[in-house]
Amino acid sequence: MAGLPGLGSGYPTTELIEKLMALDTRSQTLIKNKVTSNTTTSTALQELNTKIAAFGALAGKLSKPTDLDNLTATVSGPGATATVGIGAVAGQIDVVVGALAASQSTVTGLKTAWSGSVITIVGATGTPVELTAASNSLDDIAKAVNASATGVTATKVAAGVDGAGVPQFRLQFTGRETGAANAFTVREGTAAAGTDVMTQPGAATVRQASDARVTLWAGTPAEQVLTSKSNTFAELLPGVAVTVTAVAATPVTITVGRNAEKTTESVKNLIAGLTDALAFISTRTVAVSSVDAEGKPYTSGGAFTGDRTVRDASQKLLAAASAPINGVSPSEYGITITKTGTMEFDADKFAAALAKDPVATQAAVAEIATRIGAATESISNKTTGTLTSRITGQETTIKSLKEEVTKWDDRLATRRANLERYYTAFEVSMGKLNAQMTWLTDQVNALNASKD
């Protein structure tokens, strides 16, 4: 403000302007308070939405009875391992591991070089593949083989020197894959005119290509031998992959059974997620008592107080978890609703029900999970969920309120400028009047003095 405040009028004009501005600022302050309140609600809604979506995803994984099988495979001793996959069922079988799968390994006789630059490999397809190396050196021959798609690798191996001191070498050829079907032959030269290296002096087959072999029901009339080109038998039991690791004359027992603890843990986590969301709603719905800046007590509602969308979501979730399944209460499976409107899970009771009737128990849990999944989808779907729409509306409101706050900033700045301009003019006018009053007073005093 130009000039000294109150210089002409003697009034505290600066203080007066601030008080007038304080009155005008009240409207903006109310809007700012609404921004804070709506932001608090929006944050709480987003946190709730995240919680509901999380256990909704878990419900989706448990919506089929087979998803709760949680089967595990155990092996009674060394010689094999087992892994449970899709489609596995409970069961048991004895196997005798008779052989492990192997890849072929062949070495040539002593050589200093290949007879030419061509090598032919006949693999599993039976069709000869002729390879032409850069030269007849053993290094180039090995390089050509290793760069091919024949399924064979070649390695140059030092083998001492001959009588004249000339270094000698062998080429080792090894199949990339195990199994009898992956046997191969190597010809030094073309397919038509080349020589089988195994007919050359000093050549040897170090290891034959062979299949893994197991025997089922050994020593009985039902004895059956199974083979595999690898050490893994993918369907020895439905959905169970068995990998043999050592030959043994003694049978090993492979058992596939339900993991009750894992199933119980899955259901526990589902109910825990639901309970957490319901507790979150409860704590943000109750009224809160506090004290204002002047020390006066007041009560305010929680972020969800009176929020119909949140209330409906809570009711949907409770109904999904607590409604009977084919006339049977979920409490029979350890899932109960409490007096306070939340859920509890009795792991021991569930485990007992699962042990007594696993099929019915898993079907009941699948039904509950399906209902919870449907409820969470209607609440938290990214585009159509009721809670999602509520959050979107809340964010729109907050944006609008913030824009209004910005407009008020401009209004208040204009209001202050107008007040300062008005009171500056007022002070100038009062200063002139004071000067005139002083002059008139001086004139009157002079006249009175002359009469004396």
C-alpha positions in Angstrom: 0.0 0.0 0.0 1.4 3.4 -1.0 2.2 5.9 1.7 2.1 5.4 5.5 -1.1 3.6 6.7 -3.4 6.1 8.6 -1.1 9.1 7.9 -4.0 11.2 6.7 -6.9 9.7 8.6 -5.2 8.4 11.8 -7.1 5.1 11.2 -5.3 1.7 11.2 -6.1 1.1 7.5 -3.6 -1.8 7.0 -5.2 -3.7 9.9 -8.7 -2.8 8.5 -7.7 -4.2 5.0 -6.5 -7.4 6.6 -9.7 -7.9 8.5 -11.8 -7.3 5.4 -9.6 -9.8 3.5 -10.0 -12.3 6.3 -13.7 -12.1 5.8 -13.5 -12.5 2.1 -11.0 -15.5 2.5 -13.5 -17.5 4.5 -15.3 -18.8 1.3 -12.0 -20.0 -0.2 -11.0 -21.6 3.1 -14.3 -23.6 3.1 -13.5 -24.8 -0.4 -9.9 -25.8 0.7 -11.4 -27.7 3.6 -13.6 -29.6 1.1 -10.5 -30.4 -1.0 -8.8 -31.9 2.1 -11.9 -33.8 3.1 -12.5 -35.2 -0.4 -8.8 -36.1 -0.8 -8.9 -38.0 2.4 -12.0 -39.9 1.3 -10.5 -40.5 -2.2 -7.3 -41.9 -0.7 -9.2 -44.2 1.6 -11.4 -45.4 -1.3 -8.4 -46.2 -3.4 -6.7 -48.1 -0.6 -10.0 -50.1 -0.1 -10.2 -50.8 -3.8 -6.7 -52.2 -3.8 -7.4 -54.5 -0.9 -10.6 -55.8 -2.5 -8.9 -56.3 -5.9 -6.1 -58.3 -4.2 -8.2 -60.9 -2.4 -10.5 -60.9 -5.5 -7.6 -62.2 -7.5 -7.0 -64.9 -4.9 -10.7 -65.8 -5.0 -10.3 -66.3 -8.8 -7.5 -68.8 -8.3 -9.7 -70.8 -5.8 -12.9 -70.8 -7.8 -12.5 -74.4 -9.0 -12.4 -77.4 -6.7 -9.3 -78.7 -8.5 -7.5 -75.5 -7.7 -7.6 -76.6 -4.1 -6.1 -80.0 -4.7 -2.7 -78.7 -3.8 -1.2 -82.1 -4.6 2.4 -83.0 -3.9 4.5 -85.9 -4.9 7.0 -87.8 -2.7 9.5 -90.6 -3.6 10.3 -93.2 -1.0 14.1 -93.4 -1.8 16.9 -92.3 -4.1 16.7 -93.0 -7.8 13.9 -90.8 -8.9 12.1 -87.4 -8.3 8.6 -86.4 -9.1 6.8 -83.2 -9.9 3.1 -82.5 -9.9 1.5 -80.6 -12.8 -1.9 -79.9 -14.3 -4.3 -82.8 -14.3 -2.6 -84.7 -11.5 -4.7 -86.9 -9.2 -3.9 -88.6 -5.9 -2.3 -92.0 -6.3 0.7 -94.3 -5.7 2.9 -96.6 -7.8 6.1 -98.6 -7.4 8.8 -98.4 -10.1 12.2 -100.1 -10.6 14.7 -97.9 -12.5 16.5 -100.2 -14.9 18.5 -97.7 -17.0 19.2 -94.1 -17.5 19.0 -92.3 -20.8 22.3 -91.6 -22.5 23.6 -89.7 -25.6 26.0 -91.4 -28.0 29.7 -90.6 -27.8 32.1 -91.9 -30.5 35.8 -91.3 -31.0 37.9 -91.7 -34.1 41.2 -93.4 -34.4 44.5 -91.4 -34.3 44.6 -88.6 -36.9 46.6 -85.6 -37.9 44.0 -84.4 -40.5 40.8 -85.4 -42.2 41.1 -87.1 -45.5 39.2 -84.3 -47.2 37.0 -81.3 -46.3 33.7 -83.3 -46.4 32.2 -85.1 -43.4 28.8 -86.9 -43.5 26.6 -87.5 -40.5 23.6 -89.8 -40.5 21.3 -89.0 -37.6 17.9 -89.9 -36.3 16.1 -89.2 -39.6 18.3 -91.6 -41.5 19.0 -89.0 -44.1 22.8 -88.3 -44.6 23.9 -84.7 -44.1 27.0 -83.8 -45.9 29.0 -80.9 -44.4 31.9 -79.1 -46.1 34.5 -77.6 -43.9 36.8 -74.7 -44.7 39.7 -77.2 -44.9 40.7 -80.7 -44.0 42.1 -79.7 -40.7 40.5 -81.4 -37.7 39.8 -77.9 -36.2 37.8 -76.9 -39.3 36.0 -80.3 -39.4 34.9 -79.9 -35.8 33.8 -76.3 -36.5 31.6 -77.4 -39.4 30.0 -80.1 -37.3 29.3 -77.8 -34.3 27.8 -75.1 -36.6 25.4 -77.7 -38.1 21.9 -78.7 -37.2 22.7 -82.4 -37.1 22.4 -82.7 -33.3 26.0 -83.8 -33.0 29.0 -81.9 -31.5 32.7 -82.5 -32.3 35.7 -82.0 -30.1 39.4 -82.2 -31.1 41.3 -84.2 -28.4 45.2 -84.4 -28.2 46.4 -88.0 -28.2 50.2 -87.8 -27.9 52.7 -88.2 -30.7 53.7 -91.0 -33.1 57.1 -92.6 -33.4 58.4 -89.7 -35.5 57.2 -87.2 -32.9 54.3 -86.0 -35.0 51.3 -84.9 -32.8 48.3 -87.2 -32.9 44.6 -86.3 -32.3 41.2 -87.9 -32.2 37.8 -86.3 -32.9 35.1 -87.1 -30.4 31.5 -86.9 -31.7 28.8 -86.6 -29.1 25.0 -86.5 -29.5 23.3 -83.4 -28.2 20.2 -85.4 -27.1 19.8 -88.6 -25.2 17.8 -91.6 -26.3 18.2 -94.5 -28.7 16.5 -92.6 -31.5 19.3 -90.1 -31.4 22.0 -92.5 -32.4 24.2 -91.5 -35.4 27.0 -92.6 -37.6 29.9 -90.5 -39.0 31.5 -90.9 -42.4 34.8 -89.5 -43.4 33.9 -88.1 -46.9 30.7 -88.1 -48.8 27.6 -90.2 -48.1 28.3 -92.3 -51.2 32.0 -92.7 -51.0 32.9 -91.9 -47.4 34.2 -94.3 -44.8 32.4 -95.1 -41.6 34.8 -93.9 -38.9 33.9 -96.9 -36.7 35.5 -99.2 -39.3 38.8 -97.4 -39.0 41.6 -98.6 -36.7 41.4 -97.3 -33.1 37.9 -95.9 -33.4 35.5 -96.7 -30.5 32.0 -96.1 -29.2 32.5 -94.7 -25.8 28.8 -94.6 -25.0 25.7 -95.9 -26.8 22.7 -93.8 -27.3 20.0 -95.4 -25.1 16.6 -94.8 -23.5 15.8 -94.6 -19.9 13.9 -97.7 -18.7 11.6 -98.3 -15.7 9.6 -101.4 -14.8 6.1 -101.2 -13.2 4.7 -104.0 -11.1 8.1 -105.9 -11.3 7.9 -109.6 -10.7 4.2 -109.9 -11.3 2.2 -111.1 -14.3 1.3 -107.5 -14.9 5.0 -106.4 -15.2 5.4 -103.6 -17.7 8.5 -101.9 -19.0 8.4 -98.3 -20.1 11.1 -96.4 -22.0 11.8 -92.7 -22.5 14.4 -91.0 -24.7 15.1 -88.6 -21.7 15.3 -89.4 -18.0 11.9 -87.8 -17.5 8.7 -89.9 -17.9 6.1 -87.1 -18.5 2.9 -89.2 -17.8 4.0 -92.1 -15.7 1.0 -91.0 -13.6 -1.6 -88.5 -14.8 -0.2 -84.9 -14.5 3.0 -86.2 -12.7 6.5 -86.0 -14.3 8.9 -88.6 -12.9 12.6 -88.1 -13.5 14.9 -91.1 -12.9 18.4 -90.3 -11.5 20.0 -93.6 -10.7 19.7 -97.3 -11.5 18.4 -99.4 -8.6 17.2 -102.9 -8.3 14.9 -102.0 -5.4 11.6 -100.4 -6.2 10.9 -96.8 -5.2 7.4 -95.7 -4.3 6.0 -92.6 -5.9 3.0 -91.1 -3.9 0.8 -88.2 -5.0 -1.4 -86.8 -2.2 -3.1 -83.7 -1.1 -1.2 -81.1 0.9 -3.9 -80.2 3.4 -1.8 -77.5 5.0 -1.3 -75.7 1.8 -5.1 -75.9 1.0 -5.9 -74.6 4.5 -3.4 -71.7 4.1 -5.0 -70.7 0.7 -8.4 -70.5 2.3 -7.0 -68.7 5.3 -5.4 -66.1 3.1 -8.7 -65.5 1.2 -10.7 -64.9 4.4 -7.9 -62.8 5.9 -8.0 -60.5 2.9 -11.8 -60.2 3.2 -11.5 -59.5 6.9 -8.9 -56.9 6.4 -11.1 -55.0 3.9 -14.1 -55.2 6.2 -12.1 -54.0 9.2 -10.7 -51.1 7.0 -14.3 -50.1 6.2 -15.3 -50.3 9.8 -12.5 -48.1 11.2 -13.2 -45.4 8.6 -16.9 -45.4 9.1 -17.1 -44.7 12.8 -17.4 -41.1 14.1 -14.2 -39.4 15.4 -14.1 -37.1 18.5 -11.6 -34.4 18.6 -10.8 -30.9 19.9 -10.7 -27.7 17.7 -8.1 -24.9 17.8 -10.0 -23.2 20.6 -10.1 -26.3 22.7 -13.8 -27.1 22.0 -14.7 -30.7 21.5 -16.4 -31.7 18.3 -17.3 -34.9 16.5 -16.8 -35.6 12.8 -17.7 -38.6 10.6 -15.1 -41.0 9.2 -14.1 -41.1 5.5 -16.8 -43.7 4.7 -19.5 -42.4 7.0 -22.8 -42.3 5.1 -21.1 -43.6 1.9 -23.7 -45.8 0.2 -21.2 -47.3 -2.3 -18.9 -48.5 0.5 -21.8 -49.8 2.5 -23.2 -51.8 -0.5 -19.7 -53.2 -1.2 -19.4 -54.4 2.4 -22.8 -56.0 2.3 -22.0 -57.8 -1.0 -18.8 -59.2 0.3 -20.3 -60.4 3.6 -23.2 -62.1 1.7 -20.8 -63.8 -0.7 -18.7 -65.3 2.2 -21.5 -66.1 4.6 -24.4 -67.4 2.5 -25.1 -71.2 2.7 -23.8 -73.6 0.1 -26.5 -76.0 -0.9 -28.2 -75.5 2.5 -24.9 -75.9 4.5 -23.5 -73.0 6.4 -19.9 -72.0 5.7 -19.4 -72.3 9.4 -19.3 -76.0 8.9 -16.0 -75.4 7.1 -14.6 -73.0 9.7 -15.8 -69.8 7.9 -18.0 -67.7 10.2 -19.4 -64.2 10.4 -18.9 -62.4 13.7 -21.2 -60.2 15.8 -19.2 -57.2 14.7 -19.9 -57.9 11.0 -16.6 -59.3 10.0 -15.3 -62.8 9.1 -13.3 -65.4 11.0 -11.5 -68.6 9.9 -11.0 -71.6 12.0 -8.1 -73.5 10.5 -8.5 -76.6 12.6 -12.2 -76.9 11.8 -11.5 -76.5 8.1 -8.7 -79.1 8.2 -11.0 -81.6 9.9 -13.7 -81.0 7.3 -11.2 -81.4 4.5 -9.9 -84.7 6.0 -13.5 -86.0 6.4 -14.8 -85.1 3.0 -12.3 -83.4 0.8 -14.6 -83.3 -2.3 -17.5 -81.6 -0.5 -15.1 -79.2 1.3 -13.3 -78.2 -1.8 -16.5 -77.7 -3.7 -17.9 -75.5 -0.9 -14.7 -73.4 -0.8 -14.8 -73.1 -4.6 -18.4 -71.9 -4.4 -17.6 -69.3 -1.8 -14.5 -68.2 -3.8 -16.7 -67.9 -7.0 -19.2 -65.7 -5.1 -16.5 -63.5 -3.6 -14.8 -63.2 -7.0 -18.1 -62.1 -8.6 -18.6 -59.6 -5.8 -15.1 -58.1 -6.1 -15.5 -57.9 -9.9 -18.7 -55.8 -9.6 -17.0 -53.6 -7.0 -13.4 -53.2 -8.3 -13.6 -53.8 -12.0 -11.2 -51.3 -13.7 -14.0 -49.8 -15.8 -17.4 -50.8 -14.5 -16.8 -51.4 -10.7 -19.0 -49.4 -8.4 -16.0 -48.4 -6.2 -14.0 -47.6 -9.2 -16.7 -45.2 -10.5 -17.0 -43.7 -7.0 -13.3 -43.0 -7.0 -13.5 -41.4 -10.5 -16.3 -39.2 -9.4 -14.4 -38.2 -6.3 -11.3 -37.3 -8.3 -13.5 -35.2 -10.7 -14.9 -33.3 -7.7 -11.4 -32.7 -6.2 -10.2 -31.3 -9.5 -13.2 -29.0 -9.8 -12.7 -27.7 -6.2 -9.0 -27.1 -6.8 -9.9 -25.0 -9.9 -12.3 -23.0 -7.7 -9.5 -22.4 -5.2 -7.3 -21.0 -8.0 -10.2 -18.7 -9.1 -10.5 -17.5 -5.6 -6.8 -16.7 -5.5 -7.4 -14.3 -8.5 -10.5 -12.8 -6.9 -8.8 -12.2 -3.6 -5.8 -10.6 -5.3 -8.1 -8.3 -7.1 -10.0 -7.5 -3.9 -6.8 -6.6 -2.0 -5.6 -4.4 -4.9 -9.0 -2.6 -4.9 -9.0 -2.1 -1.1 -5.4 -0.8 -1.1 -6.2 1.6 -4.0 -9.4 2.8 -2.2 -7.7 3.4 1.1 -4.7 5.0 -0.5 -7.0 7.5 -2.1 -8.8 7.9 1.2 -5.6 8.7 3.0 -4.5 11.2 0.3 -7.9 13.0 0.6 -7.8 13.0 4.4 -4.2 14.4 4.2 -5.4 17.3 2.0 -8.3 18.0 4.4 -6.0 18.0 7.3 -3.7 20.4 5.6 -6.6 22.7 4.9 -7.8 22.5 8.4 -4.4 23.4 9.7 -4.2 26.4 7.4 -7.7 27.6 8.5 -6.7 27.1 12.1 -3.6 29.1 11.6 -5.6 31.9 10.0 -8.1 32.0 12.8 -5.4 32.1 15.4 -3.7 35.0 13.5 -6.9 37.0 13.5 -7.5 36.5 17.1 -4.0 37.5 17.9 -4.4 40.8 15.9 -7.5 41.8 17.9 -5.5 41.5 21.1 
